[in-house]
Amino acid sequence: MNKKVLIVTGAGLLVGFAEAMIYYNLGANKKNEKFQIQYPKGKELLETVGIVILTALATAALSNIIENGMPIKKSLTPQIA
């Protein structure tokens, strides 16, 4: 694996897990008067982590496909005639 794919995947995992926890807590605290930070347990945690891993890998793959599909621009250097 190349370095960029690992960076994009790692960033996707961190951001994705943080986002998943925000949505989980919004749903878990919907009926509560006082907001409490909670974490999913057991099967629900495994499902959440699995979805985050899949989306991070998909993001890295898509980024890699887009990057490889873009033409490389060569820098223009002035030449004396």
C-alpha positions as CSV (number, residue, x, y, z in Angstrom):
1,M,0.0,0.0,0.0
2,N,1.2,3.5,-0.7
3,K,1.7,6.1,1.9
4,K,-1.1,8.4,0.7
5,V,-3.7,5.5,0.9
6,L,-2.6,4.8,4.5
7,I,-2.9,8.5,5.4
8,V,-6.3,8.9,3.8
9,T,-7.6,5.6,5.4
10,G,-6.3,6.6,8.8
11,A,-7.8,10.0,8.6
12,G,-11.1,8.5,7.4
13,L,-11.1,6.1,10.3
14,L,-10.6,8.9,12.9
15,V,-13.1,11.3,11.4
16,G,-15.6,8.5,10.6
17,F,-15.5,7.1,14.2
18,A,-15.9,10.6,15.7
19,E,-18.8,11.3,13.4
20,A,-20.4,8.0,14.2
21,M,-20.1,8.7,17.9
22,I,-21.7,12.1,17.5
23,Y,-24.7,10.6,15.6
24,Y,-24.9,7.7,18.2
25,N,-25.0,10.2,21.0
26,L,-27.6,12.4,19.3
27,G,-29.9,9.4,18.9
28,A,-29.2,7.9,22.3
29,N,-29.9,11.2,24.1
30,K,-33.0,12.2,22.1
31,K,-35.4,11.4,24.9
32,N,-33.1,12.4,27.8
33,E,-33.3,15.8,29.4
34,K,-29.6,15.9,30.2
35,F,-27.1,15.0,27.5
36,Q,-24.7,12.3,28.5
37,I,-21.8,11.0,26.3
38,Q,-22.3,7.3,25.7
39,Y,-20.6,4.6,23.7
40,P,-22.2,1.6,21.9
41,K,-21.5,-1.8,23.5
42,G,-21.1,-5.3,22.2
43,K,-22.6,-6.0,18.8
44,E,-23.6,-2.4,18.2
45,L,-20.0,-1.3,18.7
46,L,-18.7,-3.9,16.3
47,E,-21.3,-2.9,13.7
48,T,-20.4,0.7,14.0
49,V,-16.6,0.1,13.8
50,G,-17.2,-2.2,10.8
51,I,-19.2,0.5,8.9
52,V,-16.5,3.1,9.7
53,I,-13.7,0.8,8.4
54,L,-15.6,0.1,5.2
55,T,-16.3,3.7,4.5
56,A,-12.7,4.7,5.3
57,L,-11.4,2.1,2.9
58,A,-13.9,3.1,0.2
59,T,-12.9,6.8,0.6
60,A,-9.2,5.8,0.3
61,A,-9.9,3.7,-2.8
62,L,-12.0,6.5,-4.4
63,S,-9.3,9.1,-3.6
64,N,-6.6,6.8,-5.2
65,I,-8.7,6.2,-8.3
66,I,-9.4,10.0,-8.8
67,E,-5.7,10.9,-8.1
68,N,-4.4,8.3,-10.6
69,G,-7.0,9.4,-13.2
70,M,-5.9,13.0,-13.2
71,P,-3.3,14.1,-15.7
72,I,0.0,15.1,-14.3
73,K,0.7,18.8,-15.0
74,K,4.3,19.5,-15.8
75,S,5.6,22.8,-14.5
76,L,6.4,25.3,-17.2
77,T,9.9,26.7,-17.2
78,P,10.8,29.8,-19.2
79,Q,13.4,29.3,-21.8
80,I,15.7,31.9,-23.3
81,A,15.4,32.0,-27.1
